Amino acid sequence: MALPSRSTSLPAKPHRFRREPSEGWLAVMLLAPAALLLCGVLLFPMITTLRDSLFVNKLTEPGLGTPFVGFKQYVQMFGDPRFGQALRNTLFFGVLTVVGSFLVGIPMALAAHTPSRVRGLARVALLLPWAMPPVITGLIFAWLFNGQYGVFNDLLVRTGIIQEPLRWLSTPGLAVAAMVITIVWKTSSFVALIVLGGLQGIPRELTEAADVDGATRVQSFFRIILPMLAPSLAVAFIFRSISAVQVFDIPYTFIQQAPAQGLLETLGVYIYRTSIEFLDFGYAATLSVALFAVSLAVTAVYVRFVRGGD
């Protein structure tokens, strides 16, 4: 009787492992969609604006066409007194509103962070200006500063600070002050939110140890809290400076109500008027490139300052 033959199995082929992508390539693949989206949203409009600044494109003169003029419109811009006034207004309002937003935002953040009876009210007051659209903010404050039926005049008269209502929007100096107050009220909440996030990251042990050592609240703030808030303050400075240079909504709403338009017109408002009201898209593109250059310069200064501090 023949024994069943053993089945001989073929030797298994060695398993080939697929090479996993390195961390660098994995990061590139994950970031590629976002990078392409940013290029489409940011880089393409920037290149288009730079190209349009080299051509004349006035819809008020359709027979002119769109001839190539090179840097002629840049030369026109540097000789434009209205551009110089708008740039000075932008930098002036930028400095005042950035400083004012920090002077108001830091105490707001401290009030929203410190346990007290008013902490809940402080957090609501912190979120309200940030959540309100800028155009609505401008319209509301233009009504509050109205010379005839404004709430601010009524309060000042009732408290005896002034004897007769002030013409806030008709007087150049008062119109500038009213717009600065409005922008500070709107933007201080953004600074407060960033500072509040920084306060949440400071260990309580440090402030408690300072209390045990007999340090006052003022000493604890300037020697412990403020130095540890430096990164948060730097980030807030960068974002606030960029938004201050590009401010448009609130100045535009105030200009509709105030006769002193020359003192309130920022570079963003001038670009809007040049493109939408005057229909000069080529020169508006040139002004937009100038606004981008100013924003880039402000950002570079602050980044340099932050790196130097590190």
Steps between C-alpha positions, in 0.01 A plus 500: 500500500649827388528773757344837406759726361591807689387818340798721448414866539687761306720734703317818590615812325660754724252771605583836359437784739381824356711795592308735720535867409739695714374763740610775264309361203199430721500862614525615137205281393286618789579866447475497119120550481511793742798650316320476166191661651705785644671552165163519330349733759802722576778463245286518186319823601833655598655421161186622323500827695869555428436440129197734493707777659711511185200569273255787472145378548244780532140410438420870473711509181403181311660620178840514668524122536752347739843619381817388674662790686755322719577686822337823389212459745747446786661832414153653494426348841809651667403839361137467609432723806185304580703179523744669737216624719333157504830331589565745785146449628546123487824507698361758745184300572705182507730620777220647711263206466764232557624669818144568613386144438778371725431755773137388504542133408749399770281622791201330336694172486606533864139568605380197303775279648503598868232321708251764612133587486542695178697235311194370316395853402858575389504196273172602339632854450815349351317293240238754392727742306689212337179335377344819361566569128719808440246671275227464764744632760574806287133574442412463869782725619429757228149519646632515857728792405226686315503869591122539534364178651815304588517310828852618585402866486197432716711326765763775499236772536314316778821448699597865459824433312387713207241777484380450142515206259820449306504460124710186500476413133505859371814613684823353352678435831193352667427283196850353519460437875160337446637264237800407716267420792284285274791301358652450846167374635472257210857366500582493872294181539729319254803598706319397818420155360865432412623634834238294683631189328850590618377555856339157502841345430682663793536255792324611814793382710705798384249763609424311820870485585525874435209558738671291767818705456300817563489637144215735416271446201675775310840341561369156400356643181814682384755241614321171437185531291612760243830328409320168453242672279770621258428235229125568513556875488733464202241300306230752586728786389562340161137426422374832633758696303409328175128551557562865600684568174224335297207654690208589274152433643479745790673793320273453200183510710624809686587678175138464387394698809791741549583801280870480598567220254863589433604431859313167517585349161738208541687322225241223489219752452696678227549171314128428523406842369752482218371164379126513574416871482759624248517169305879527462602139557858539382584776747303317773722196442805722540365631832430142608861404436608794717266386778643149479854639520412701813341193661802289412737760645306517827498122527874477428578755771301313762636159399850641523418644842357169624799300378736751651319464833534121484 
